[in-house]
């Protein structure tokens, strides 16, 4: 067995046809992105498609990319499209691929690697990152002003801790600056009305106003050793953020 990278391999046509044979909707989507040459435009120019092969047969694959479906965020890189063909399942091949992807990221001086998914089972073996969203409605004629005040308060008065977890950094995408105990760093992304808190334990909270309705949207990216642990922490963080924003 060996792991090769799709863009640098010498037989893209064969492997593309094998990816097409996957019995998974996301696998078919990956096939279409590769066929149309649009994967890197969507996920970043450094995107890699890692393929576990044996004798020219594709056994499993995944991507390692700068971006995933959770945006905007500074979190990167992301593992996605993790798939093992049915005849090769039960041999921990996905774990082998994930470990390899982590090594690739480490060689590029990346401290963490992220996965966004609603599937259970596979990822709980490696720690569960739970991603959820909550919306808070600001009703009435003063709703838009209240949203502005909430976002301004979150920027100016970032909490030291949330649910007992220290806030390690705060990113203000409107001011394009990331603040931490080490100082300030510029954010090289387009300006947007988004505030992001990085908590101990590799947990992240992102807050932004809706662009189409009077709502504040809060995204929770929570890590636990199991789904139950992650869900418990997510519930606690939601309660605390609800209070923090005055709802």
C-alpha positions as CSV (number, residue, x, y, z in Angstrom):
1,X,0.0,0.0,0.0
2,X,1.1,3.5,-0.6
3,X,-0.4,7.0,-0.4
4,X,-0.1,9.2,-3.5
5,X,-1.4,12.7,-4.3
6,X,-3.9,13.1,-7.1
7,X,-2.5,16.3,-8.7
8,X,1.1,15.0,-8.8
9,X,0.4,11.4,-9.8
10,X,0.8,10.2,-13.3
11,X,-2.5,8.6,-13.9
12,X,-5.2,11.1,-13.0
13,X,-7.7,9.7,-15.5
14,X,-7.7,6.2,-13.9
15,X,-8.0,7.5,-10.3
16,X,-10.7,10.0,-11.3
17,X,-12.8,7.2,-12.8
18,X,-12.4,5.2,-9.5
19,X,-13.4,8.2,-7.4
20,X,-16.5,8.3,-9.5
21,X,-17.4,4.8,-8.5
22,X,-17.7,5.7,-4.8
23,X,-21.2,5.1,-3.4
24,X,-21.3,8.4,-1.5
25,X,-22.9,11.7,-2.5
26,X,-19.9,13.7,-1.3
27,X,-17.6,11.4,-3.3
28,X,-19.6,12.1,-6.4
29,X,-19.3,15.8,-5.6
30,X,-15.5,15.5,-5.3
31,X,-15.4,13.7,-8.7
32,X,-17.3,16.6,-10.3
33,X,-15.0,19.2,-8.8
34,X,-11.9,17.3,-10.0
35,X,-13.4,16.6,-13.4
36,X,-14.3,20.3,-13.9
37,X,-11.0,21.5,-12.4
38,X,-12.7,23.6,-9.7
39,X,-11.7,21.9,-6.5
40,X,-8.7,24.3,-5.8
41,X,-10.8,27.4,-6.6
42,X,-13.3,26.2,-4.0
43,X,-10.9,24.9,-1.3
44,X,-7.6,26.7,-1.9
45,X,-4.7,26.4,-4.3
46,X,-2.7,24.2,-1.9
47,X,-5.5,21.6,-1.8
48,X,-4.2,18.0,-2.0
49,X,-6.2,14.8,-2.7
50,X,-4.6,12.0,-0.8
51,X,-5.2,8.5,-2.2
52,X,-4.4,5.2,-0.5
53,X,-3.6,2.8,-3.3
54,X,-2.4,-0.7,-4.0
55,X,-1.4,-2.0,-7.4
56,X,-3.3,0.9,-9.1
57,X,-6.5,0.2,-7.1
58,X,-7.9,3.1,-5.1
59,X,-8.7,1.9,-1.6
60,X,-9.5,5.2,0.2
61,X,-9.1,8.9,-0.2
62,X,-9.5,12.3,1.5
63,X,-8.6,15.9,0.9
64,X,-6.3,18.3,2.8
65,X,-7.3,21.9,2.1
66,X,-7.0,25.4,3.3
67,X,-10.8,25.9,3.4
68,X,-13.9,23.9,4.2
69,X,-17.6,24.8,4.5
70,X,-17.2,26.9,7.7
71,X,-16.3,30.4,6.7
72,X,-15.0,32.9,7.5
73,X,-12.5,31.5,9.9
74,X,-8.7,31.4,10.4
75,X,-8.9,27.7,11.2
76,X,-6.8,25.7,8.7
77,X,-6.1,23.2,7.2
78,X,-9.2,21.0,6.8
79,X,-9.5,17.3,6.1
80,X,-12.5,16.5,4.0
81,X,-14.1,13.9,1.7
82,X,-12.9,11.0,3.8
83,X,-14.0,7.8,2.1
84,X,-13.0,4.1,2.1
85,X,-14.4,1.8,-0.6
86,X,-16.7,-0.9,0.8
87,X,-14.4,-3.9,0.1
88,X,-11.6,-2.3,2.1
89,X,-13.5,-1.2,5.2
90,X,-12.8,-2.6,8.7
91,X,-9.0,-2.3,8.2
92,X,-8.5,1.2,9.7
93,X,-7.5,2.6,6.4
94,X,-9.2,5.9,7.1
95,X,-7.1,6.2,10.3
96,X,-4.0,5.6,8.2
97,X,-5.0,8.4,5.8
98,X,-5.8,10.8,8.7
99,X,-2.5,10.1,10.3
100,X,-0.7,10.8,7.0
101,X,-2.7,14.0,6.5
102,X,-1.6,15.1,9.9
103,X,2.0,14.5,9.1
104,X,1.7,16.5,5.9
105,X,0.2,19.4,7.9
106,X,2.9,19.1,10.5
107,X,5.6,19.3,7.8
108,X,4.0,22.6,6.8
109,X,4.2,23.9,10.4
110,X,0.4,23.5,11.0
111,X,-0.4,22.9,14.7
112,X,-3.9,21.6,14.2
113,X,-5.9,19.9,11.5
114,X,-9.7,20.2,11.4
115,X,-12.7,18.1,10.2
116,X,-16.2,19.4,9.7
117,X,-18.9,16.6,9.5
118,X,-22.2,15.5,10.8
119,X,-21.2,11.8,10.6
120,X,-20.6,9.9,13.8
121,X,-18.5,6.8,14.6
122,X,-15.4,7.4,12.4
123,X,-14.3,10.7,13.9
124,X,-15.1,9.8,17.5
125,X,-12.0,7.5,17.3
126,X,-9.9,10.6,16.8
127,X,-11.8,13.1,18.9
128,X,-15.1,14.8,18.0
129,X,-15.3,18.3,16.7
130,X,-19.0,19.3,16.9
131,X,-20.1,22.3,14.8
132,X,-23.5,23.9,15.5
133,X,-25.3,27.1,14.9
134,X,-27.8,29.1,17.0
135,X,-29.7,32.2,15.9
136,X,-30.9,35.0,18.2
137,X,-33.6,37.4,16.9
138,X,-33.5,41.1,17.6
139,X,-37.1,42.1,17.2
140,X,-38.8,45.5,16.7
141,X,-37.8,48.8,15.2
142,X,-34.6,48.9,17.2
143,X,-33.5,45.4,16.3
144,X,-30.7,46.4,13.9
145,X,-29.4,48.9,16.4
146,X,-29.3,46.2,19.1
147,X,-27.4,43.9,16.8
148,X,-24.8,46.7,16.2
149,X,-24.5,47.2,20.0
150,X,-24.0,43.5,20.6
151,X,-21.3,43.1,18.0
152,X,-19.6,46.2,19.3
153,X,-19.7,45.0,22.9
154,X,-18.3,41.6,21.9
155,X,-15.4,43.4,20.3
156,X,-14.6,45.8,23.1
157,X,-15.3,43.6,26.0
158,X,-14.1,40.1,25.1
159,X,-14.5,37.9,28.2
160,X,-11.5,36.4,29.9
161,X,-13.2,33.0,30.1
162,X,-16.3,31.2,29.0
163,X,-17.6,28.2,30.9
164,X,-14.3,28.0,32.7
165,X,-12.3,27.9,29.5
166,X,-9.8,30.7,29.0
167,X,-10.3,32.9,26.0
168,X,-6.9,32.6,24.3
169,X,-7.5,35.0,21.4
170,X,-10.2,37.2,19.8
171,X,-10.3,37.8,16.0
172,X,-12.1,40.9,14.8
173,X,-12.6,40.5,11.0
174,X,-14.0,44.0,10.7
175,X,-10.8,45.5,12.0
176,X,-8.7,42.7,10.5
177,X,-6.9,42.0,13.7
178,X,-6.3,39.0,16.0
179,X,-5.7,39.8,19.6
180,X,-4.0,37.6,22.2
181,X,-1.7,37.7,25.2
182,X,1.2,37.7,22.6
183,X,-0.1,40.9,21.0
184,X,-1.9,41.7,17.8
185,X,-1.6,40.1,14.4
186,X,-3.1,41.2,11.1
187,X,-5.8,39.1,9.5
188,X,-5.4,38.9,5.7
189,X,-9.0,38.2,4.8
190,X,-11.7,40.5,3.4
191,X,-13.4,42.8,6.0
192,X,-16.6,41.4,7.5
193,X,-18.7,41.9,10.6
194,X,-17.5,38.8,12.4
195,X,-16.1,38.2,15.9
196,X,-14.3,35.0,16.7
197,X,-13.2,33.7,20.2
198,X,-10.6,31.0,20.5
199,X,-10.9,29.0,23.8
200,X,-8.8,26.5,25.6
201,X,-9.1,23.0,24.4
202,X,-9.3,24.0,20.7
203,X,-12.8,25.3,21.0
204,X,-14.0,28.3,18.9
205,X,-17.1,30.5,18.9
206,X,-17.9,32.7,15.9
207,X,-20.5,35.5,16.0
208,X,-21.9,37.5,13.1
209,X,-25.1,39.3,12.3
210,X,-27.4,37.9,9.6
211,X,-27.2,39.8,6.3
212,X,-30.9,39.2,5.4
213,X,-32.8,39.3,8.7
214,X,-32.6,40.9,12.2
215,X,-30.7,37.9,13.8
216,X,-27.4,37.3,15.4
217,X,-25.9,34.0,14.4
218,X,-23.5,32.1,16.7
219,X,-21.4,29.2,15.5
220,X,-19.9,26.8,18.0
221,X,-16.9,24.6,17.1
222,X,-16.5,22.4,20.1
223,X,-14.0,19.5,20.8
224,X,-14.7,16.5,23.0
225,X,-13.4,12.9,23.3
226,X,-16.9,11.8,22.4
227,X,-20.0,13.2,20.9
228,X,-21.7,13.3,24.3
229,X,-18.8,15.3,25.8
230,X,-18.8,17.7,22.9
231,X,-22.6,18.2,23.0
232,X,-22.5,18.8,26.7
233,X,-19.9,21.6,26.3
234,X,-21.7,23.0,23.3
235,X,-24.9,23.3,25.5
236,X,-23.0,25.1,28.2
237,X,-21.3,27.5,25.8
238,X,-24.7,28.3,24.2
239,X,-26.2,29.2,27.6
240,X,-23.2,31.4,28.5
241,X,-23.2,33.2,25.1
242,X,-27.0,33.7,25.4
243,X,-26.4,35.5,28.7
244,X,-23.3,37.4,27.4
245,X,-25.3,38.9,24.5
246,X,-28.2,39.8,26.8
247,X,-30.9,37.4,25.4
